[in-house]
Amino acid sequence: MGCVQSSPRVVQKKDRPQRNGQTFPQNRPGMRDHSTEKLTKKQFFHAVTNGIRLIANPPELVPQVCVGDTAFPIVSAVFKLEEPDIADIRLPIISCSLKGNGQLACISCIDFLSQQNFQAFETTMLFKNLSHVLAGGQGTFAQTFCIGFSRNDMRNYKSSFEAMGLFIESGDFPTNLSHYSIIVLNTSYELKPEEADKLYKYVVDDGNGLIVFYNPIQESISINDFLLKFGIRFTNLINGDDGESIEIGQNYEMAKEHTFSEMSKKYITTLQSDDIGQYILDDLVTNLRIYVLAGGDENTPQLTELLETSWNYLKRTNYIKDNKLFQIVQQSIVAMLILDILQKLPLELMRPVEGYEIFPGPTGDVELKDFELDMVINTQEWTSTGLWLPAGVIAEIDIDDAPMNSFIQIGCHTEKNLTRPLPWDRWPSTIITEAIVSNKTKVGSPFGGLVYLMIDDDKDIVDYNVHVKLKGFAQAPHYVIGTDMWQKTKDIDIPWCEIETKNAIVTMPTKAAREFDIEPFATSLERLVGDVESYLAVDYKYKFRIVFDIMMEPGKHSVAYPIVFSTEDIDKLINGVKQPNRILFELLIGIAISLLQTVSIDENTKIAISNVAASAALTNEYKDFTPMMLEDIELPQLFHELWEIHTKVDKTILPRVIASFRDPNVQTTDIPEDMWISFVRNLSNIGGADFSALLSRTRPIPLSVINSLHNMPAYQI
């Protein structure tokens, strides 16, 4: 969800604009009657929902989760998860918290206040009931102040507020909250720490009401920190139910099932059984994981109980056999929840997990030391530190003026491959990331792993020079081309190492790296990667990362960041730089695909070009090589046509075509067919020939495009 900071304008008292609305004495009509008896959660729920069947379903609903004991749902809706084959889940869209003497209500979308939605079905009545209860049940208009609403907002929502029985004022954050029985907060407003404290006291101590409306356009970066004090948090999901209305349940016992407390109880009870249905457990854990990840420090006792219950189940059902993990699907489902809990628990409670000895492997007798490094970190890659953190060890990283969105990462094995048949060779994930939010950040991992720094920012490509102090880490085996680093570190008893060239980093088991001569391998790999970059007309200053992972199926690979191959294919890659084979070919294709990501060419054509680039790189380095000599290779559609142009016409045509698409002045499109047409025209114009007859052998070309090329000499097939 997008987060943009804003703050109220500060003006002198004499210049302060008049608030919209009247001023009243302290004990005016419309103020809360604090003598009324406080409602229970059940009474509050029924007071709001009684007799209401349907309300509007505005777009961009962002659900909440009730993670604290004082919070409970009023209305819930159906939401979809991004993962395929996962059932829809039901989450609260209107929640309340009875905290201390007051009450808070969270609304999942500010568009409930628009006239179209507010007047639909029985939406008006529900919000009128809600404001009436929050105001202490008073019969007259409740004096209310709106924070974070523009004048245009107030014009648009005025009639809705009036229908709720609210007498509205708005403006800068009020100096005296006690003048109002209800505060309405737009999440676009960035609460200052002192303002958040005042609002909390206003509700909890003074016994007033607060309504928080989620604004999908602009969300405060601190709103969830504030709401967690009331046991509620907004999620990053959006509603998947496109119906016109949302049904309102009348059963409080069913409604409260959608709370962290009730979900936890259900999970703990379920795991006591010796016969747990796979799909029942999967649905339950899918829901529970959302609550776990949303929880705060106050949920530590709950998380600890969930973790203990989960471990007891895994041990009782013998999840480790013959150095293999998770014998049945139910165990793997529980493992996913354990990983989330471990990420949320305070660091001092962290312990090594059972199974880390299998993967990534145990740390030998190594010395933990302090290091100081001058590094360049950026938004495009993980930056290697050359260090290792053993499982269960808490270390510290110090960075003065750390860039925004900086993280320290322990581990590099990202491949989850949850569809791979059980049992597995490792836990589904062994990576731990910790945000660097202060000069000194503590970090630990239940698995251990190589240590990286990274910046999570997709918007800008930026390099940062930083001076880093790392305390309590071990040096890792590390080959750096052109240095003697490998001779100094190869015997360190750490299970994973890195081989670093000028343009690539390969991560593999240290034992495997000790068994071959790294220098010729690294030299050849560096040349081949450079050949691909040259062919695609790219001066890429970052390093490609290749990771061998036991979770990847042999013979398969993943083209992303990092590029992942199976640990069983290490020897094939090493041999591939001596005599080209499929594994080396696919690695070079993956590098080419990465370099073409931002080029406005359709995906099928990119794949074909990537195969040509990999083939061109190999023909540069290996005499008599042709891609057709490789075994078990299925060359893609369009490859043979482009390879013919490369070998029979001019080796520079495709690189020049790609360079033309990188020109920032060239108009681009995101429609695949238009991309294909543009590619055909550029290829013919730059090649000085009409290639339409050749290219149309595998993919249709519109007649209008063919006719537009008729003045060029036709390429003879």
N, C-alpha and C positions, 0 to 999 in steps of 0.2 A: 504494500500500500504506500502510495506516495506520501512523503512527509515534507512539509514546507514550514519553516519557522515563521512566526509572526509575533508581534508584541504590541500592547496598547500604546497609543500615542500619549506622551506625557505633556501636559499643559499646566500653566500657572492657574491657581484657583480662580483668580478674577477673570481669566479667559476661558474657563471650563464651560463647554456648552451645556445648556439645560438638558436634563434627561427628558426623554419622551414620556410624558405622563405627569400625574400630579404628585405632590408630596403630602404626606399625612402625618399626624402625630403618632407617637409610639404605639398607643393602644387603640388605633383606628380600626374600623371594620375591615375585614379582609386579612387580618393577622391571625396566625395560628393560635388555637386555644390549647395550651400545653397541659391543661387539666384533663383532657380526654385520655381514656385508657388506651395504651398501646396495643395494636393488633398483633396477633400471631401471624406467622407466615401463611398459614392456611386461611385465616380470616382475611388477610390482605389479598391473597390470590382470588378468593371468591368475591370480595368487594369489587375487584376490577373486572372480572370475567363474567359475572353472573348475568345470564340471559343473552349473552353475545355469542353468535354462531360463526360469523365470517367478518374478516377485515380485509383491507386492500393488500395487494402484494406488489409493492414498488420494486423497480429494478435495482440492482446493485445493493441488495441487502447484505450486510456483513454481520455474521452471527457473533454471539458472545459465548463464553463458557463461564459457568458458575463454579469457581474453584474454592471459594471460602465457605465457612459454615453459616455465615449470615446471608448468603446469596441464594436465590431460587428463581426458576423460570416462571414467566407469566404466559408467554406465547412462544411456540417453537415452529420451525419450518424445515423443509427438506433441502439438503445441500449435497452437491456432488464433489467428489475428490478427483484430483488430476490422475491418479493411478487407475489404469484400466482394470476391469474385472473386480472392482470393489463396490459393494452395495452403497446406495445413497444413505446418508446419515441425517439424523434429526438433531438440530441444535437450537438453542434459544435465540429469538430475535428481540424479545422484550424481557428483560430480567430486572429483578429488584433485590435490594439488600437492606435488611433491617439492622443497621449498625448503631450501637449505642442508643441514643434517644431519638434518632432520626431515620429517614429513609432515602434511598437513592434508587432511581430508575434509569436503565440503559435502553435506548431505542436504536435499532440497527440501521436506520436510514432517516436522514432529515427530510427526505421526500414524502414521508408520511404526512407532513404538514402542508404539502401542496393541495390545492383545492380538489384536483382530480382524485387524489388518493384519500384525502381526509373525508370527503363526502361519500366515498364508495362504501357500500355495504353498511356495517355497523362500526366503522372505524372511529367516527366522531364520538359515539357513546363510550367506546373503550377508553379513549384518551380523556374524556370528561370524567369517567370513573377514576382513572389513574390520578389525575391532578387533584380530584376531590379527596382521595385517600391520602395523598402526599401532603395536602394542606391541612391534615388533621380532621377532615370531615366537616369543615366549616361550610355554612350554607351560602355565604356571600362570596363575591369575587375575591380570589386570593391575590394579594399584592405580590408581584413577581418581577424579577429582574433577569433580563436576557444578556448573556455574555458571549461575545464573538459573533453577533449578528449584525450585518450591515444594515443601512437604512433601506436598501432594496429588499433584503431579507424580511425586515419588519413589515414592509408594505405587503409582500407576498404572503406572509404567514399571519398577519394581523387577525383575520377573521377566524382562523383555526385556533389561535390562542384564546380569542374571546369565547369561542364555542366550548373550550375546555374550562371556562370559568376563571380565566386568569386576567388580572388587571396588570398590563405589561408596561414596564419601563426598560430602556436599553441605553447603552453608552459604554464608557470606560468601566473598568472593574471598580465596583462601588467601595467607598471607604468604610461604610458601615453596613454590613450584611444584615444586621438585626432588624432593619426596616422591612425585610421581606420574609414571607413565609415559604416561598419557593424560588429557587434559582434555576434557570434553564441555561445549559452550557452547550455551545456548538464546538465539536471537537477540532474545528479549524483554529480555535484559539489556543495559543501556546501559554499554558499556565506558568507563571513564575513560581519558584519554590515557595516564596512567602504567601502567594495567592493560593496555592494548593493547600498550604497549612491552614489558611483562614477558611477555605471551603470545607475542609475536613472537620474542623472545629464547629463550623456552622451547622453541619449535619449531625455529627456524633455527639457533641457536647450540648449544643443549643437546641437540638431536637427539631430541625427543619427538614424540608424536602429539596432534593436536587434531581433534575432531569437532564440526562446527557444524551444528545442526539449525535449520531455518527454522521460525519460529512465525508462522502466518498471522494470528493474532489480535492480536499485539503485536510489532512489529518495531523494533529499535534503529535510530535515525536514522544511526548511524555505522558500522553493521556492514559496509556495502559499502566504505567507506574502508579498513577493516581488511583485508577479504578481498582487495582489489585488490593489497595487498602480496604476496599469494600468487598473483596472476594470475587470480582468480575473482571473479565478481560475480553477485548475484541480479538477476533482471529483474523487470518488472512485469506479466508474462504469467501466465495460469493455464492449467492443462491442459484440453484439449478432448477428450481420449480418455476416454470414460466406461466403458471395458471393465473387467473385474474384475482383469485382470492386466497386467503389463508384461513384454514379452519381453526376455531378456538376450542380447545379442550376445556371441559368443566371439572375434570377430576384432578385434584391437587396431588394425590398420591402418584398418579401417572406422570404428572408434570415434573415432580421433583426427582424422577428417575434420571433426568438429564442434568445431574449435578455430579461433580467430582466425587463427593462423598458416597452417593448411591452407586455410581459406576464402580467405585473401588470395592464396595461391599459385595456387589454382584460378581466381580472378578475373583475376589478372594474365595467366595463360596464356590464358584465354578471350578476353581483349581483343586478343590478338595476331592472332587470326583475322580474315579479311576477310568471313567468312560466319558470323555469330553468330546462333543461333536465338533468336528473341524470348522464348519461354517459358523456355528454359534460362537465359538471362541474367536474366530477371525473378525466377525462383526463387532463383538464386544471390545476386542483389543484395538480395532480401528478407531472406535469412538474414544476409548480411554486414552489412547496416545495423544489425541488433540488436547485433552484436559491436562495430561502430564506435562506436555510442552508449554502449556499456558501458565502453569503454576508458578508460585513465587517461593521465597524462603519459608514462609509460614506453612507451606505444604510439605516441608521436610519430613515430619513424622509419618504422614500419609505415604509419601514416596518410599520411605524406608520400609514400611510394612509391605507395600506392593513388591518391593525388591526382594525382601525376605521370602514372601509367598512364592514369587516366581522362581527363585533359586531352589527352594524346597521342592517345587514341582519338577524342575529339570533333574535334580539329583535323584528324586524318587523314581523317575521314569528312565534313569540311566541314559542320559543324553550323550555321553561320550563312550564310544566303543571302538577299539582298534584304531585309536588316533583319528577318529572321524566324529564330527559333531552333528547333533540333531538327527535322530533316527526316524522321527515321525514329524508330520507337518505341524502338529500342535506344539511341539518343542520349538520349531523355528518361529512360530507366531509369538510365543512367549519371549523368545530371544530378541525380537524387534522391540518389544516393550522394555525389556531390560536395558537395551542400548539408549533409549530415550530417557529412562530414569537416571542412568549413570551420567548422562549429559547435564541433568538438572540438579543433581545432589551437590551440596557443598563439597569443595575439593578435599577438605579434611576427612571426609567419609569415604574417599575413593580407595579402592583396593584392586590388585590385579585380578582379572577374571580367570576362571578356570577355562583352559583352552588356549590361553595366550602362548603357552609353551609349544603348542602345535603350530600356531601361526599368529604373529610374525616370527615367534621363536624366542627362546630365553636369552637374556643378556649374560655374558660371561663375567669374569672378574675384571671389571674395568674401573678406572678412576673417574669420579665425578669432579669436574673442575669448573672454574669460572672462565668465560671467554669474552673478549671485546672485539667486535667486528665492525668495519665500515662497509655498508652494503647499499646496493641500489635495489629498491623494491618497487613494484609497479602493478598495474591493473591487468596485465596480460598473462602472468605466469606465477607459479610458486617460485619463490627464491630460496634456493638451498642454503642452509647454514653450514653443512658438513658435520652436523652434530646429531646425537642420538639421545633420546630420553627413555630410560628403562621403565618397564611396567610398574605402576604403583609409586613412582617417585614424584615428589612435588618439587618443581624448579621455579625459577623466576626469570622474567625478561624485563629489562629496563630500556625504554626508548624515550629520550627527551623529544617532545613535540611530535609524537607519533601521528602520521597522517590519518585522516578520517577513514573509518571502515577498515582499519588494519586488524589483521588476525595473525595469531601464531597457530600453526597446524602441526599436529603430531601424527605421523603416518601418511602413507601415500596410496593406499589400495582402495580405490573408489568403487571398484566393480562390485555391484550387489548381486546381480544375476539370480534373483530370487526364484526364477522358474527352473533353475538347474535341479535335477533330481537329487534327493537326499540319499545318504548323509553328505554333509559339506566338509571341506577341508579347513574352514575357518569360520569365524563369526561373520554375519552378513555385512558388517562394517567395522573397520578397525581404526577409523580416523576420528580424531578429536580436534575441534577448533575452539579457540578461546579469543574473544574480542579483546583487543588492547585498548582499554578505555582510560587508563591512567599511565603515569610514567613507569610504575611497577606493576606487573601482572604476573600472578602465579598460575602455573599450568601443570597438569598431570594427565596421565593416560593409563587406563586399566590394561592396555595392550602393549604400550611402548611403541616407539617408531622413530623414523628420521624426522628432523625438525625443519620446518619451512616458515617463511613469512609471506604474507599475501595481503592484497587489498581487494576487497569485494566491491567493485564499482564498474558497472557495464557501460556507463555513459562516456567516460573520458579515458584516453590513453595517456597516462601520466607516469613519469619516473620520479622517485623520491630518494634522495641521498640521506641515509640515516646512520647514526652511530648506535650500535646495539650492545648492551651488556647482557650476557646470558649466564646465569648462575645455577650450578648444580647439574650440568649436562656432561655427556661423554663425547669424545671425538669419535667419528664414524670412519670406517674404511672408505677412501675416496680417491678415485683416479682422476687427475686433471691433466689433459693432454699438454705435453711440453714441459711438465714439471716432474719432480721426484716425489710428489705427494703419495703415490701408491706405495712406494717402497717404505715410507714412514708409517703408513696406517694399515697396510693390508693384513697384518697379524692381530689387529685389535679384535677381541672376541665379541663381535656384534653381528647379528644374523643378516643384515642387509647393508648394501653399499651402493655407491653411485659411480658411474663412468661418465665423465664430463668432457665434451669437445667444445669447439667454439660455437657450435650451432645446435647441439643436442645433449640431453642428459638421459642415460639409461640406468634404471634401478633394477637390481637383481640380487639374489641371495649371494652373500659374500663367499660362501663355499664354492658356488659355480664360477665366480669371477677369478678365484685363485687357481682354477684348473685350466686356464688357457692364457695365451699371450695377448694381453689387452691392447698393446700399442698398435699392431697392424689392424686390428678390428676397429679401434677408435679412429685411426687415420682414414681408413676406407669409408667408414660411416660419415665422417665429416665431409669428405669429398662428395659423396653421393647426395647428401642433404644440400650441400652447396650447389650441385648441379641442378637439382629440382628448383631451388630458389632462383637460379639464373635463368632457367628455361621459362619460368613463369614471371620473369621481369619484376622480381620482388627483392628489395633490400630489407630483409627481415632481421631486426636486431635482437629479437628474443630467441630463446632456446626451446626447441621441441623437447617434450618430455615423453619418454617411453618407459612404461612400468610393466614388469612381469608379475602376474598375479595368479595364484593357485586357484582362484575362483573362476577364471576364464577357461572356457572349454578348449582343449587342445585343437589347434588348427583354426580357431576363431580369433577375432580381434575386435576391438572397439575403437572407432575413430571419433575421438573427442579430445578433451584435455583432462588427463594425459591420454596418449595412445596406449592401449592395453593389449598385451599378448599373454598367453598361458605360460606358466613357468616350465611346462613341458616342451615349449618351443624355443627355449634359450639356445640349445645346441644348433637348431636349424637356422637361427638368425646369425650365429657366429660362423657357421659353415657357409651361409648365404653370401657373406662378403668375400668369400674365397671363390665360390661358384654360385652365381645368382640362382635363387630358388623362390618359391611362392611367398614365403614369410618375408623375405627382404623386399620383394616386389610390393606386397601389400603394405608394408611399412612406408615405403616411398609414396605409394598412392595416398595413404592417410595423411602424410605431410603435405602433399599437393592439395588435397581437399581442404585442409586447414588454411592454406595460403589463398585459396579461392573463395573463402567464405563471404567476403565483402564485395565480390565482383558480381555485377548484375548480369549473370548468365544462369539459365535454368539448370535445375539439379541434374537432369540426365546428361546434359552437355558437359557440366562440370566434372561428372564422374568419368566421362570419356576423355576429357582433356587431362584429368589427373592420371589416367592410365598411360596416356601418351607421354606426359612429363616424366613419369617413373621409367618408362621404356627408354626415353631419350637419355636420362641420367645413366642408366645401365649400359647403353650402347657407347656412351662416352668413356666408360671405365673398363669395359670388358669386350675384347675383340670378338667379332662374329656373333654377338648376342642379338637375339630377336625375342620378343615377348611370346611368340608362338612356340618356342622351344620349352617353355615352362610347363611342368606337369600340374594337373588339377586346377588350371586357371580357366575361368570363364570370362572372356573379355567382353566388355559391355557393348550395348548398342551404340553405333556411331564410331566406335574405336577404329575399326578397319579403314573407314573413310578418312578420318583425320590422320591416321598413321600413314596412309598413302600420300596425303598432301605433304606430310613431314618428310617422308623418305624419297618421294619422286618429284616433288615440285620445289620446295624451299623449306629448310629447317627453321627459318626465322619467321614464317608467316604466322603460326599460332602464337608465339610470344608477342608479336606486334599487335595481333588482334586483342590479346588479353590486356596489353598495355593501353590500348585505346579505350577499353572499358574502365580502366582506372582513372581516366581523365576526369577531373571533377566538373569540367564544363559540359561533359556529355550527358544528355538527358537519358534517364533510366526509367525502367518500369518494373513492377513486381508481378506482372501477368506472364506466366510461363510461355504462352504462345507468342506473345509480343517479344519476349526475350529471345526466343528461337529465331524469329524473323530478323531481329536486329543482328544476331550472331551471323546468320547466313549472309546478310548484306555486307557486314564488316569484313567477313572472311573473303568474300569475292572482291570487294573494293581494294583491300590491302594486298590480296594475292594477285590482283590484276587479271582475274579469270572468273567466268561464271561456273561456280561449283554446284549449282542447284541440282543438276542431273546426278552427280555423285552422291550428294547428301540425301537426296530424296529416296535413295535405295532403302534407307532404314527409317526415315521419318518424313511425313508429308510436308510439302512446302506450298503455301497458297499460290494460285496461278498468278495473282497480281504481283507477287514478289518475283516469280520466275520471269514475267514479262518485263519487270523493271530492270532486269539484268541482261536483257537480250543484246544490248550494244557492246557487251564485253565478249572477248573470245571465249568460246565454250571449252571447258576442260574436257579433254578426250579420255573417256573411261577405257 
